[in-house]
């Protein structure tokens, strides 16, 4: 007499189901933990790179065109004393346009710049932050730039005033990452030049008693 044995077949194999769970959990971990950390590191590095690109751009334009404060401001004198300082609108607008275009170009030239993120920072926890081997990540940048000039006066001593001319640059930077995009803002001021305005030295200084 022959006995037939039947194997009980699983309708749903376990291995593919477990594999799907592992892959799903991995992507959830990437989205919840890794992506914010990656974006944070990218934004910090992007701001640093953007400030360097802005400073480089302003310096390049000033040196290429040999721009000085005298080219941007008209100074009026009376009896060898400065009585008024007015901006040279034409030169200022030309310089603003040149600086803005150069900054946008230098930002766009930042392509596939490699940054390194410690694995401990991705895993999480204060004890692991900044520890372990680093993972290289390539970032690229672009941005919208706004440029403006700031003329200010500060007290520089007895009957002296320091006049400074600076260029203020604001940039909204888009950072392209392997997993998408992130945005950050950068604002910095670059000194173009300064002038010490000296008035007549007073014969004495009166202090009021309190």
Phi and psi in degrees as GROMACS dihedral restraints (atoms count N, CA, C in turn):
[ dihedral_restraints ]
;  ai    aj    ak    al  type     phi  dphi    fc
    3     4     5     6     1   -95.9    20    10
    4     5     6     7     1   129.9    20    10
    6     7     8     9     1  -102.6    20    10
    7     8     9    10     1   122.7    20    10
    9    10    11    12     1   -92.4    20    10
   10    11    12    13     1   128.0    20    10
   12    13    14    15     1  -105.5    20    10
   13    14    15    16     1   135.9    20    10
   15    16    17    18     1  -115.0    20    10
   16    17    18    19     1   130.4    20    10
   18    19    20    21     1   -87.5    20    10
   19    20    21    22     1   136.2    20    10
   21    22    23    24     1   -80.3    20    10
   22    23    24    25     1   118.4    20    10
   24    25    26    27     1   -92.8    20    10
   25    26    27    28     1   136.5    20    10
   27    28    29    30     1   -80.7    20    10
   28    29    30    31     1   128.7    20    10
   30    31    32    33     1   -65.7    20    10
   31    32    33    34     1   -34.7    20    10
   33    34    35    36     1  -120.8    20    10
   34    35    36    37     1   103.1    20    10
   36    37    38    39     1   -56.8    20    10
   37    38    39    40     1   140.1    20    10
   39    40    41    42     1   -73.4    20    10
   40    41    42    43     1   -40.3    20    10
   42    43    44    45     1   -60.0    20    10
   43    44    45    46     1   -50.6    20    10
   45    46    47    48     1   -60.8    20    10
   46    47    48    49     1   -36.0    20    10
   48    49    50    51     1   -66.5    20    10
   49    50    51    52     1   -43.8    20    10
   51    52    53    54     1   -65.3    20    10
   52    53    54    55     1   -39.0    20    10
   54    55    56    57     1   -62.1    20    10
   55    56    57    58     1   -41.5    20    10
   57    58    59    60     1   -63.3    20    10
   58    59    60    61     1   -40.4    20    10
   60    61    62    63     1   -63.3    20    10
   61    62    63    64     1   -42.0    20    10
   63    64    65    66     1   -65.2    20    10
   64    65    66    67     1   -45.1    20    10
   66    67    68    69     1   -63.8    20    10
   67    68    69    70     1   -42.0    20    10
   69    70    71    72     1   -63.2    20    10
   70    71    72    73     1   -44.5    20    10
   72    73    74    75     1   -63.4    20    10
   73    74    75    76     1   -37.2    20    10
   75    76    77    78     1   -63.3    20    10
   76    77    78    79     1   -44.4    20    10
   78    79    80    81     1   -69.9    20    10
   79    80    81    82     1   -33.2    20    10
   81    82    83    84     1   -65.5    20    10
   82    83    84    85     1   -40.7    20    10
   84    85    86    87     1   -62.8    20    10
   85    86    87    88     1   -42.5    20    10
   87    88    89    90     1   -60.4    20    10
   88    89    90    91     1   -42.6    20    10
   90    91    92    93     1   -71.6    20    10
   91    92    93    94     1   -41.1    20    10
   93    94    95    96     1   -81.4    20    10
   94    95    96    97     1   -42.1    20    10
   96    97    98    99     1  -104.6    20    10
   97    98    99   100     1   -51.9    20    10
   99   100   101   102     1   -72.3    20    10
  100   101   102   103     1   -43.3    20    10
  102   103   104   105     1   -61.9    20    10
  103   104   105   106     1   -47.3    20    10
  105   106   107   108     1   -61.0    20    10
  106   107   108   109     1   -39.3    20    10
  108   109   110   111     1   -66.1    20    10
  109   110   111   112     1   -43.4    20    10
  111   112   113   114     1   -61.3    20    10
  112   113   114   115     1   -44.1    20    10
  114   115   116   117     1   -63.2    20    10
  115   116   117   118     1   -39.9    20    10
  117   118   119   120     1   -63.3    20    10
  118   119   120   121     1   -46.5    20    10
  120   121   122   123     1   -63.0    20    10
  121   122   123   124     1   -40.0    20    10
  123   124   125   126     1   -65.2    20    10
  124   125   126   127     1   -39.8    20    10
  126   127   128   129     1   -66.2    20    10
  127   128   129   130     1   -42.1    20    10
  129   130   131   132     1   -62.1    20    10
  130   131   132   133     1   -47.0    20    10
  132   133   134   135     1   -66.8    20    10
  133   134   135   136     1   -36.3    20    10
  135   136   137   138     1   -65.5    20    10
  136   137   138   139     1   -40.1    20    10
  138   139   140   141     1   -64.1    20    10
  139   140   141   142     1   -41.6    20    10
  141   142   143   144     1   -63.7    20    10
  142   143   144   145     1   -44.8    20    10
  144   145   146   147     1   -65.7    20    10
  145   146   147   148     1   -37.3    20    10
  147   148   149   150     1   -66.9    20    10
  148   149   150   151     1   -42.6    20    10
  150   151   152   153     1   -62.3    20    10
  151   152   153   154     1   -41.7    20    10
  153   154   155   156     1   -62.7    20    10
  154   155   156   157     1   -41.5    20    10
  156   157   158   159     1   -65.7    20    10
  157   158   159   160     1   -37.4    20    10
  159   160   161   162     1   -66.4    20    10
  160   161   162   163     1   -49.2    20    10
  162   163   164   165     1   -60.0    20    10
  163   164   165   166     1   -41.9    20    10
  165   166   167   168     1   -63.2    20    10
  166   167   168   169     1   -42.7    20    10
  168   169   170   171     1   -64.5    20    10
  169   170   171   172     1   -45.7    20    10
  171   172   173   174     1   -62.7    20    10
  172   173   174   175     1   -44.9    20    10
  174   175   176   177     1   -61.8    20    10
  175   176   177   178     1   -43.5    20    10
  177   178   179   180     1   -60.2    20    10
  178   179   180   181     1   -46.7    20    10
  180   181   182   183     1   -65.5    20    10
  181   182   183   184     1   -43.0    20    10
  183   184   185   186     1   -63.8    20    10
  184   185   186   187     1   -41.2    20    10
  186   187   188   189     1   -72.7    20    10
  187   188   189   190     1   -40.5    20    10
  189   190   191   192     1   -64.4    20    10
  190   191   192   193     1   -37.2    20    10
  192   193   194   195     1   -99.5    20    10
  193   194   195   196     1    -0.8    20    10
  195   196   197   198     1    51.7    20    10
  196   197   198   199     1    51.1    20    10
  198   199   200   201     1   -84.2    20    10
  199   200   201   202     1   136.5    20    10
  201   202   203   204     1  -127.4    20    10
  202   203   204   205     1   172.5    20    10
  204   205   206   207     1   -60.3    20    10
  205   206   207   208     1   -33.6    20    10
  207   208   209   210     1   -64.4    20    10
  208   209   210   211     1   -25.7    20    10
  210   211   212   213     1   -77.4    20    10
  211   212   213   214     1   -19.6    20    10
  213   214   215   216     1  -106.0    20    10
  214   215   216   217     1   -17.0    20    10
  216   217   218   219     1  -136.2    20    10
  217   218   219   220     1   139.4    20    10
  219   220   221   222     1   -97.8    20    10
  220   221   222   223     1   120.8    20    10
  222   223   224   225     1  -103.7    20    10
  223   224   225   226     1   127.4    20    10
  225   226   227   228     1  -101.7    20    10
  226   227   228   229     1   137.6    20    10
  228   229   230   231     1  -119.7    20    10
  229   230   231   232     1   153.9    20    10
  231   232   233   234     1  -146.7    20    10
  232   233   234   235     1   117.6    20    10
  234   235   236   237     1    55.7    20    10
  235   236   237   238     1    45.6    20    10
  237   238   239   240     1    66.0    20    10
  238   239   240   241     1    14.4    20    10
  240   241   242   243     1  -115.3    20    10
  241   242   243   244     1   142.9    20    10
  243   244   245   246     1   -74.5    20    10
  244   245   246   247     1   123.8    20    10
  246   247   248   249     1  -107.9    20    10
  247   248   249   250     1   -23.8    20    10
  249   250   251   252     1  -158.7    20    10
  250   251   252   253     1   148.9    20    10
  252   253   254   255     1  -130.1    20    10
  253   254   255   256     1   117.1    20    10
  255   256   257   258     1  -120.3    20    10
  256   257   258   259     1   142.5    20    10
  258   259   260   261     1   -75.9    20    10
  259   260   261   262     1   144.6    20    10
  261   262   263   264     1   -88.2    20    10
  262   263   264   265     1    96.6    20    10
  264   265   266   267     1   -58.4    20    10
  265   266   267   268     1   -41.9    20    10
  267   268   269   270     1   -62.5    20    10
  268   269   270   271     1   -50.8    20    10
  270   271   272   273     1   -66.0    20    10
  271   272   273   274     1   -37.5    20    10
  273   274   275   276     1   -63.1    20    10
  274   275   276   277     1   -46.0    20    10
  276   277   278   279     1   -64.8    20    10
  277   278   279   280     1   -39.3    20    10
  279   280   281   282     1   -63.3    20    10
  280   281   282   283     1   -43.1    20    10
  282   283   284   285     1   -67.8    20    10
  283   284   285   286     1   -40.3    20    10
  285   286   287   288     1   -59.2    20    10
  286   287   288   289     1   -45.5    20    10
  288   289   290   291     1   -63.3    20    10
  289   290   291   292     1   -43.4    20    10
  291   292   293   294     1   -64.3    20    10
  292   293   294   295     1   -43.1    20    10
  294   295   296   297     1   -65.7    20    10
  295   296   297   298     1   -43.4    20    10
  297   298   299   300     1   -60.9    20    10
  298   299   300   301     1   -46.6    20    10
  300   301   302   303     1   -64.6    20    10
  301   302   303   304     1   -39.2    20    10
  303   304   305   306     1   -67.7    20    10
  304   305   306   307     1   -39.2    20    10
  306   307   308   309     1   -64.1    20    10
  307   308   309   310     1   -45.0    20    10
  309   310   311   312     1   -60.6    20    10
  310   311   312   313     1   -38.8    20    10
  312   313   314   315     1   -66.6    20    10
  313   314   315   316     1   -46.5    20    10
  315   316   317   318     1   -65.8    20    10
  316   317   318   319     1   -32.8    20    10
  318   319   320   321     1   -67.8    20    10
  319   320   321   322     1   -42.2    20    10
  321   322   323   324     1   -66.9    20    10
  322   323   324   325     1   -25.4    20    10
  324   325   326   327     1   -73.8    20    10
  325   326   327   328     1   -11.9    20    10
  327   328   329   330     1   -81.2    20    10
  328   329   330   331     1    91.1    20    10
  330   331   332   333     1  -124.5    20    10
  331   332   333   334     1   136.6    20    10
  333   334   335   336     1    51.6    20    10
  334   335   336   337     1    40.2    20    10
  336   337   338   339     1   -77.5    20    10
  337   338   339   340     1   128.0    20    10
  339   340   341   342     1   -87.9    20    10
  340   341   342   343     1   126.2    20    10
  342   343   344   345     1  -117.9    20    10
  343   344   345   346     1   160.1    20    10
  345   346   347   348     1  -123.2    20    10
  346   347   348   349     1   128.4    20    10
  348   349   350   351     1  -116.1    20    10
  349   350   351   352     1   123.0    20    10
  351   352   353   354     1   -62.5    20    10
  352   353   354   355     1   138.8    20    10
  354   355   356   357     1   -63.4    20    10
  355   356   357   358     1   -31.3    20    10
  357   358   359   360     1   -63.7    20    10
  358   359   360   361     1   -33.7    20    10
  360   361   362   363     1   -69.6    20    10
  361   362   363   364     1   -32.1    20    10
  363   364   365   366     1   -72.9    20    10
  364   365   366   367     1   -36.6    20    10
  366   367   368   369     1   -68.5    20    10
  367   368   369   370     1   -39.4    20    10
  369   370   371   372     1   106.2    20    10
  370   371   372   373     1   163.7    20    10
  372   373   374   375     1    97.9    20    10
  373   374   375   376     1   141.8    20    10
  375   376   377   378     1   -66.4    20    10
  376   377   378   379     1   -35.4    20    10
  378   379   380   381     1   -67.7    20    10
  379   380   381   382     1   -29.8    20    10
  381   382   383   384     1   -93.1    20    10
  382   383   384   385     1   -12.0    20    10
  384   385   386   387     1   -61.1    20    10
  385   386   387   388     1   126.4    20    10
  387   388   389   390     1    78.3    20    10
  388   389   390   391     1     6.1    20    10
  390   391   392   393     1  -106.3    20    10
  391   392   393   394     1   164.4    20    10
  393   394   395   396     1    86.9    20    10
  394   395   396   397     1   178.0    20    10
  396   397   398   399     1   -68.8    20    10
  397   398   399   400     1   159.8    20    10
  399   400   401   402     1  -102.5    20    10
  400   401   402   403     1   149.5    20    10
  402   403   404   405     1  -107.3    20    10
  403   404   405   406     1   122.3    20    10
  405   406   407   408     1   -75.7    20    10
  406   407   408   409     1   135.6    20    10
  408   409   410   411     1  -133.2    20    10
  409   410   411   412     1   132.4    20    10
  411   412   413   414     1   -92.9    20    10
  412   413   414   415     1   134.2    20    10
  414   415   416   417     1  -126.1    20    10
  415   416   417   418     1   151.9    20    10
  417   418   419   420     1  -130.5    20    10
  418   419   420   421     1   155.0    20    10
  420   421   422   423     1  -134.5    20    10
  421   422   423   424     1   156.0    20    10
  423   424   425   426     1  -155.8    20    10
  424   425   426   427     1   163.7    20    10
  426   427   428   429     1  -166.8    20    10
  427   428   429   430     1   157.1    20    10
  429   430   431   432     1   -97.6    20    10
  430   431   432   433     1   130.2    20    10
  432   433   434   435     1  -118.9    20    10
  433   434   435   436     1   137.9    20    10
  435   436   437   438     1  -124.2    20    10
  436   437   438   439     1   127.3    20    10
  438   439   440   441     1  -120.1    20    10
  439   440   441   442     1   138.1    20    10
  441   442   443   444     1  -147.6    20    10
  442   443   444   445     1   154.8    20    10
  444   445   446   447     1  -104.3    20    10
  445   446   447   448     1   141.7    20    10
  447   448   449   450     1  -122.0    20    10
  448   449   450   451     1   124.5    20    10
  450   451   452   453     1  -112.0    20    10
  451   452   453   454     1   123.7    20    10
  453   454   455   456     1  -136.6    20    10
  454   455   456   457     1   158.6    20    10
  456   457   458   459     1  -125.0    20    10
  457   458   459   460     1   135.5    20    10
  459   460   461   462     1  -133.5    20    10
  460   461   462   463     1   148.9    20    10
  462   463   464   465     1   -68.2    20    10
  463   464   465   466     1   129.2    20    10
  465   466   467   468     1  -119.2    20    10
  466   467   468   469     1    13.9    20    10
  468   469   470   471     1   135.7    20    10
  469   470   471   472     1  -167.6    20    10
  471   472   473   474     1   -65.2    20    10
  472   473   474   475     1   114.9    20    10
  474   475   476   477     1    56.2    20    10
  475   476   477   478     1    32.7    20    10
  477   478   479   480     1  -126.6    20    10
  478   479   480   481     1   142.8    20    10
  480   481   482   483     1  -129.9    20    10
  481   482   483   484     1   132.0    20    10
  483   484   485   486     1   -99.1    20    10
  484   485   486   487     1   118.7    20    10
  486   487   488   489     1  -100.6    20    10
  487   488   489   490     1   124.0    20    10
  489   490   491   492     1  -117.8    20    10
  490   491   492   493     1   144.1    20    10
  492   493   494   495     1  -121.3    20    10
  493   494   495   496     1   122.9    20    10
  495   496   497   498     1  -131.4    20    10
  496   497   498   499     1   159.8    20    10
  498   499   500   501     1  -112.2    20    10
  499   500   501   502     1   125.6    20    10
  501   502   503   504     1  -102.7    20    10
  502   503   504   505     1   126.8    20    10
  504   505   506   507     1  -121.4    20    10
  505   506   507   508     1   128.2    20    10
  507   508   509   510     1  -118.7    20    10
  508   509   510   511     1   134.9    20    10
  510   511   512   513     1  -137.7    20    10
  511   512   513   514     1   131.6    20    10
  513   514   515   516     1   -96.6    20    10
  514   515   516   517     1   110.9    20    10
  516   517   518   519     1  -104.2    20    10
  517   518   519   520     1   132.3    20    10
  519   520   521   522     1  -103.0    20    10
  520   521   522   523     1   126.2    20    10
  522   523   524   525     1  -109.6    20    10
  523   524   525   526     1   121.5    20    10
  525   526   527   528     1   -91.9    20    10
  526   527   528   529     1   125.7    20    10
  528   529   530   531     1  -120.0    20    10
  529   530   531   532     1   166.0    20    10
  531   532   533   534     1   -60.3    20    10
  532   533   534   535     1   -28.3    20    10
  534   535   536   537     1  -103.3    20    10
  535   536   537   538     1    12.6    20    10
  537   538   539   540     1   139.7    20    10
  538   539   540   541     1  -142.9    20    10
  540   541   542   543     1  -130.6    20    10
  541   542   543   544     1   155.2    20    10
  543   544   545   546     1  -145.0    20    10
  544   545   546   547     1   155.3    20    10
  546   547   548   549     1  -122.9    20    10
  547   548   549   550     1   147.8    20    10
  549   550   551   552     1  -150.4    20    10
  550   551   552   553     1   163.5    20    10
  552   553   554   555     1  -118.9    20    10
  553   554   555   556     1   145.0    20    10
  555   556   557   558     1  -131.7    20    10
  556   557   558   559     1   138.1    20    10
  558   559   560   561     1  -141.3    20    10
  559   560   561   562     1   127.8    20    10
  561   562   563   564     1  -148.9    20    10
  562   563   564   565     1   159.0    20    10
  564   565   566   567     1  -124.5    20    10
  565   566   567   568     1   132.2    20    10
  567   568   569   570     1  -116.9    20    10
  568   569   570   571     1   125.7    20    10
  570   571   572   573     1   -74.9    20    10
  571   572   573   574     1   129.5    20    10
  573   574   575   576     1   -94.3    20    10
  574   575   576   577     1   -44.4    20    10
  576   577   578   579     1  -176.3    20    10
  577   578   579   580     1   169.5    20    10
  579   580   581   582     1  -144.3    20    10
  580   581   582   583     1   150.9    20    10
  582   583   584   585     1  -129.8    20    10
  583   584   585   586     1   134.2    20    10
  585   586   587   588     1   -94.7    20    10
  586   587   588   589     1   117.8    20    10
  588   589   590   591     1   -97.2    20    10
  589   590   591   592     1   118.9    20    10
  591   592   593   594     1  -108.1    20    10
  592   593   594   595     1   125.0    20    10
  594   595   596   597     1   -97.9    20    10
  595   596   597   598     1  -172.4    20    10
  597   598   599   600     1   -72.2    20    10
  598   599   600   601     1   133.7    20    10
  600   601   602   603     1   -73.9    20    10
  601   602   603   604     1   125.9    20    10
  603   604   605   606     1   -69.3    20    10
  604   605   606   607     1   153.0    20    10
  606   607   608   609     1   -72.9    20    10
  607   608   609   610     1   -18.8    20    10
  609   610   611   612     1  -165.9    20    10
  610   611   612   613     1   167.9    20    10
  612   613   614   615     1  -121.0    20    10
  613   614   615   616     1   126.6    20    10
  615   616   617   618     1  -101.0    20    10
  616   617   618   619     1   121.7    20    10
  618   619   620   621     1  -105.4    20    10
  619   620   621   622     1   132.4    20    10
  621   622   623   624     1   -88.2    20    10
  622   623   624   625     1   136.2    20    10
  624   625   626   627     1   -76.8    20    10
  625   626   627   628     1   139.9    20    10
